[in-house]
Amino acid sequence: TNILKDAESDVLNGRIFIPDGISREAVLSLALRATEDAKRYICMLEMNDFPADIVAFCQFLCLLAEGTLGRLQSAGETSKLTREEVRLLLETVAVPSSNVLV
């Protein structure tokens, strides 16, 4: 998601992560498909009884990617989620402290 979000400033700083001839829309489409793969992976973790904290971490990253990609689609290239939006996403996957390894 950062490749899409930061593409303009990256180019200004001499960093090019999207090859010539590849549209931003193609990269966005690829990233959206990757979130579907991530969801399937998370389901496999759950079905195989992986620790809840590992599953929650993966879920959070997937939700973060989906939220960022959605924001990029709706609001443009330099858009990003607010801290409050990130906090709310984190709350949706929070693992009770008694289940977290210390």
C-alpha positions, 0 to 999 in steps of 0.5 A: 500500500505504501508503494501506491500511497507514496508513489509521487513523493518517491519519484521526486526523491529518485525512488521508482517502485512502479515500473514504466508501462504499469498503471497505478490502477493495475498495481491497485488491482493486484494489491486488492487481489492480494488482500483476498489471498491474505484472508484465505491465509488467515482462515487457514491459520484459524483452522489449524489452531494457530495462536490467537495473537498470531492470527490477530496480528495477520488480521490487523495487517490485512484490515490495515491494507484493505482500509488503506487501499479503500482510502486510496481508491476514494480519496487519491494517492497521498491519502492515508488512514487516520490514527483513530481509524487505525486504532479502531481497526486494532480494537477489532482484532485485539486479543485478550491479554490473558491469551497473549504470550509475554 
